[in-house]
Amino acid sequence: MKRKMAMALAAVLVAGSLPVTVSAATFTDINEVSWASSTIQAVSDKGLINGYEDGTFRAKNNVTYSEAMVMIYNLMDKTGNLKAGATNTLPMYQSVLNTYKIPTWSQSTVAYGLSAQILMASDLPKFTTNGVANPATRQDVAVMFGRALSTKYDIYAGTGVKYNDVWRISDDAMPYVDLLTRLGIVSGDDNGNFNPTANITRAEMAVMMNKTYDLLTNDLANTGAITQIVNHDGNYYDIDVKMDNGERNKLTISDDNISIYNKDGSKEMPISSLTKGDKVSLVFDGIVITKIYLLDEEASAQEKYDAVGYIYSLKDGYLNLESENTGETTKYKIDTNCTYYLDGKKTTESNIKNVISDNSDKYVYAGLYTETKNEKVDGKRQDVLYAKAVYVTVKDEYTQTGEVTDFSSTTVSYKASGSNARKSVDFASDCEFYIGDKKSSAKNLEEMAESGTVYVKVTVNSKGKATKVVMTEDKFTDNTASSTYTVKGFNKDRIIVSRGGTSTTYEFGSTSDITYYIWEKGATKWSEVSFRGAESFYDGDDDKDDYNTMYARMNFDKSGKITAIYMVKDNEREAAFGESEASEKKGTVESIKDGKLKFKTSSTEYTLLNKYNVDPKDEDTDNENLYGEDADGSMKKYPLVIGGAQTSSLTVLTRMANCDDVTLYAEVRANANNEITRIDARLTAAEGKLVEYDKGKKEFTLETPDGSQFKLKTVSNPKTDSDDYDAEDLETTGYRGSSVKLEFNNDGEISKIIVTDSKYNSGTKRVKGTASVDGSKIKIDGKSYSWDSKTYITSSSFTYSSKDMFERMLKDKDIEVYVEATISDKDKVERINAKVKSAEGEFVEYDNGSVTIENDTRSWVFNTVSKNKLLKNCGLDDEKEFEKKEGKNVTLEFNSDGLVEEL
């Protein structure tokens, strides 16, 4: 059977409807569509679409439905995405294919399309009219592509489609047009139109196939950005990825269960190279993620690591790394499970040693993932630096920055940034000199160096000579970029600092490795001092009471070592750091984690203190925890307020901030340590399920998909978006459990409740099946139910909504009705959604989207599919031809949506 299929497809290539194989290089008419010429070349090279035997491609020709299905089959076959169970199914569909005059040369692929649900039986009438092949429309081809891809990608309702002519896209096609648009396979014309009913050309088909081919073969779908990454000691990582389609993926990965690659897949990378903000593509095998592609172009993979520099030696279980920033050499012990990478590919320690040995005239540039362990060494406990991952690239040169100490026509001397290490480098004969970004000369740089404090960036080649020297008046790095801490202790061994109520101790390897700066009272700039000077400044902190708190900022290198400390006393903090005693910030909250509040539009973290974990309803007015600093500096009760919440506490605030299904807005006032002294918050949007609503008490309980429940306040009479229910209806038990979206006013109170999936509609008890009348009851799927006094009837098939008219329809032997009904606890029908499955009678007329028939009971009017679709299904060319059917007995065929699609 497989050989028969192959022969049938081979026949396609020589049939008159499709071209024979012709190389794109020989196409004589390819310049007629210059915008698609390169794509046509690509699809021809890939064997997806071929040219004609006369050397043409005929890019402007229309593609028929049969041709489109053959092309899609070929595409799925080439990319390894054929459904095995759907092939070789021609005998199953032979009869229906012959009935609709599907050409013999395409029947095998059309049969596959039916079996794989790329095509539906209702699609077949479109293929031919009186035996003549019909050209396919753009929206119908989009449906075929979308169905073919639906096993790999999620299909949505398509409400986000933004084409200017979106109103012309059929409801059936909308979800698939949405999918292809999201994947970048289709787009609008220059005017922003999709042109759904226009015939698709061979050039357009080539573009769609080429994009889909690249999508399927490169595994570069399902793209998103890393919003958070938590490293669990290198053993595993928790990663949150926000997908481009709005979904979120929360992953737990390790080197054992997943592979990381660069953009083109040529280099394997360690998980530790991933950072927040990286653009990635997730590759799925079923529901399991097997690969992650890092899509951003990397300037340097090493920059993603804890420590960056040049390997000085690797032997005897230790690695010596010369810091890229400071020039200092640090010794790291090799972890027993250390992972090695060379140019992105996993390798061994032995190979890295060979690289070092073979490249003695170059620089072995490395990034290290490090860990500090406190363990016994020679009987004493001390911190030991370990290398847990090593990423290596061989470079011909390196770059370093620092403060110029001497400059001559042949040499530059400088103190490396972030350390006291002194460097001196001679110039290569071809060295280039710059002042800022402007090319200059060594003489000009020498004059600039003599004028005052200047900074330099030096690029050194493999011979140790400078090939490029850049000089500026500004530092290349920001020496005051770290957070501000309160100093709790300071001596030759360590500094103890506090921020947000949490104390941290930093041990000094050597005080000589650190540069110290102090800001004295009334000073205008930082003064560099020795350790003794810094210690004396700290110990002299015994002035007046309002001048007794010491603050510090610290600089760290990429290995986490302190390189500089800036110290200032309380009253001079604003002058030294340029920060106010208090600041205000407002916006949408991204998260609260470990007591830190972060806004979506800022990288600053604000500390929430435990005193906020109180309830404003607390009557203990003497409790100082209930007070906070107001905007005018005065003390005001309740430092934490959540507008619209029944309870204002840190616990509630944290749950709101970390819930994906609510949007929390906050206004905070913070001191210089970014500790929040007052916070006003409120929800601005939320969705979930209605747990309970009490209109009188103005209380609404919402349960979000993560299981959180929030008790919220409402306005007196919240609005809804439907005439089917109002606020009083929402109080009833019938609506409990319904999915809702909430809108809020500026006080954080619920102002609008929108039911998106009503429990009342879907029912605590739901039945479905063919309906009939059983005396005074309605029978559904063989069981009888009583009518409710307010039974609500809806239908896509007809516009009648009264119970009496609906009963008459159910009694009509020529009409079959299928219903989905909501049944109350007392077995009464509360709500019915009906669809007509078939109807017979005498044809009366067709009028603007509806068909009228008449039988022994009465006249009935039913809704139809679009006029053009109905005409095509009925084999008619014009609406007036319906008049020929007047007075004739007809059987109406309805589609799955309950609309008449053929008679």
Secondary structure, 3 states (H helix, E strand, C coil): CHHHHHHHHHHHHHCCCCCCCCCHHHCCCHHHHHHHHHHHHHHHHCCCCCCCCCCCCCCCCECEHHHHHHHHHHHHHHCCCCCHHHCCCHHHHHHHHHHCCCCHHHHHHHHHHHHCCCCCHHHHHHCEECCEECECEHHHHHHHHHHHHCCCCCCCCCCCCCCCCHHHCCCCCHHHHHHHHHCCCCCCCCCCCCCCCCECEHHHHHHHHHHHHHHHHHCCCCEEEEEEEEEECCCEEEEEEEECCCCEEEEEECCCCCEEECCCCCCEECHHHCCCCCEEEEEEECCEEEEEEECCCCCCHHHHCCEEEEEEEEECCEEEEEECCCCCEEEEEEEEEEEEEECCEEECHHHHHHHHHHCCCCEEEEEEEEEEEEEEECCEEEEEEEEEEEEEEEECEEEEEEEEEEECCCEEEEEECCCCCEEEEEEEEEEEEEECCEECCHHHHHHHHHCCCCEEEEEEECCCCEEEEEEECCCCCCCCCCCCEEEEEECCCEEEEEECCEEEEEECCCHHHCEEEEECCCCCCCEEECHHHHHHHHHCCCCCHHHCCEEEEEEECCCCCEEEEEEEEHHHHHHHHCCCCEEEEEEEEEEEECCEEEECCCCCEEECCHHHCCCCCCCCCCCHHHEEECCCCCEEECCEEEECECCCCHHHHHHHHCCCCEEEEEEEEEECCCEEEEEEEEEEEEEEEEEEEECCCCEEEEECCCCCEEEEEEEEEEECCCCCCCHHHHCCHHHCCCEEEEEECCCCCEEEEEEEECHHHHCCCEEEEEEEEECCEEEECCEEEEEEEEEEEEECCCCCCCHHHHHHHHHCCCEEEEEEEEECCCCEEEEEEEEEEEEEEEEEEECCCEEEEECCCCEEEEEECCHHHHHHHCCCCCHHHHHHHCCCEEEEEECCCCCEEEC
